[in-house]
């Protein structure tokens, strides 16, 4: 049995549904043609109404990865499953992922980083501080440290530019 990794395009937001369906199919078949199914995820910190929540999101939206001993019958069976778009590759024959590609994906799964902010800020972007001692002041982003979630802003206070370090949860974009 030659199990190779394939990328399967799914409908947006249906990655885990397809993963569960493939795992059920593997149990039904009981011939070990489907060795493993993977939907890599990452944790993101979202801020809604001042509350931080950690949300798990797919690292590769609209894709599932499966280690399969693929034959024509199994290929067509998977293709006809609900929420499955297609196998990545040529229209008549799916292309297995290269060793380099799958190792990169597996490394990201195995070295899963701590939750990171869902938002990012660009240098020079205008933001409004919405809590703390500088609430209702506007500032210009000088630096954004994603790892710590800290923004370094330049805030104009009494006509003078003042550097301020603040959590990204305490600001919002000015539109």
N, C-alpha and C positions, 0 to 999 in steps of 0.2 A: 504494500500500500504506500503510495506516494502522496503524503499529505503536504499540500502547499497552501500558502496564505493568499486569499483573494479579498479584494475590496468590493463591497456590495453597496451600491447606492440605494438609499432608502428615501421615503417621503420625509420632508422636513419635520422634525420633532418626533419621528417614529423609530428612532434608532433602537431604543430599549424594547419596543414592541417586536421588532424584527429579531432582535437578539433572543428574546424569550421564545418566539416561534421557531427559530432555528434550533434552540436547545430542546424544545419539545419534539421536533422532527428527529433529532439525533437519538432521543430516547425511544421513539417509535420504531426507528429503523434498526436499532440495536446491532448494527454491523460495523460500527466505529468508522463510518465514512466521514462524519463530522467530528473532528477531534476537539476543537475549541472555537468559541465565538467570543469576540471582544468588541466592546464599545468603550474606548478610552474616554475618561471624563476628567474634569478639573473643577476645583472649588473656587467660586467667585464670591466676593463679599458685595452684597447689594445694600443700599441704604434707601429705605422707604419711610418717609415721615419721621426721619431722625433715628430709626431703629436699624441696626445692622443685622442682616441675616446671611447665612452662608448657603449658597445655592450650588448644586452640582449641575454642570453643563457639559455636553459632549465636546471633546477636544477637536473632533472632526465632525462638524454638523452634517447630517444627512449621509453618514457612512457607518457601516458595520464591517468588521473584519472577521473572516472565518478561515480556520485551518481545515481544509477539506481534501479528501481523495475524490476529486471531481470526475464524474462521468456524465454523458449526455443526459441520461434519465434524471439524475440528481440536479443537474444544472437547470433543466426545464422545470423541475418540481419547485426549486427555490425561486426561479424567475416568476412563477405563477402565484407565489405567496402574496397575501395582502400587504400593502405598504412597501413592497420591494420594487425598486425602479429597475435596476439592471446590474449585472456584473461589470466591473470596469475592464475594458479591453476592447478587442475587435468585436464587431456585431455578431459574428459567427462563432467566436471562441474567446472565452474570458482569458485575460492575461494574469498569471500569478504575480504577486508583488516580489520585487527583488529582495535578496537577503539584506541589503543595506537599508531599504525602505522599512521592512518589518522590524529590523533591529532598532531603528530610530523610534518607531512607534512604541515598541516594547520598553525601550529605555525611558520614554516619557511616562509610561504607565508605572514602571518600577521605581522611578525617582520622582514620584508625585510631590510637587511643591506644596508649601502651605498656601492657604487661601489667599488670593490676591484681589485687589479691587476690580470691580467690573468696569469702572470708568477710568479713563486716563486723561490727563491734562497736558496741553501743549505749552511750550515756553511762549510767553507773550500773550497768552489767553487771559481774558478778563473774567474774574469770578466775583461773586458776592458772598461775603461771610454771613452765615445765618445763625450762628450761636457763639457764645463766649463773649469776652470783653470787647471784641471788635465787631460785634454783630451789626449788620446793615452797612458796613464799609465795603467798598469795592477794592479789589487788589489785582495786580498783574502777576501771573505765574512766572517765577524765575526758574524754578526747579520742581520736579515731582519725583520723589523716591517711591517707586512702586512697592518695594519690599516692606518698607515701614509705613507706607500710606501717608507720608508727610509731604505737604506742599510748602515751598518757600515762596512767599508772596512779597511784593513791594506794595505797601498800602500808603496812600496819601492821607496823613493825619495832620490837621492844622497847616496844610500847605507844604508839608515836608514828607518826603518819601521815607517810610520806615519799614525795615525788613521784619517780617513776621513768619514764624513757623507754625503751621496749623494742620490738623488732621483733615484729610480729604472729605471726611463725613460732615465737616462743619462748613462746607462751601457748596455753592451751586453755580452752574454756568450762567453767565449773563448773556441773554439772547438779544 
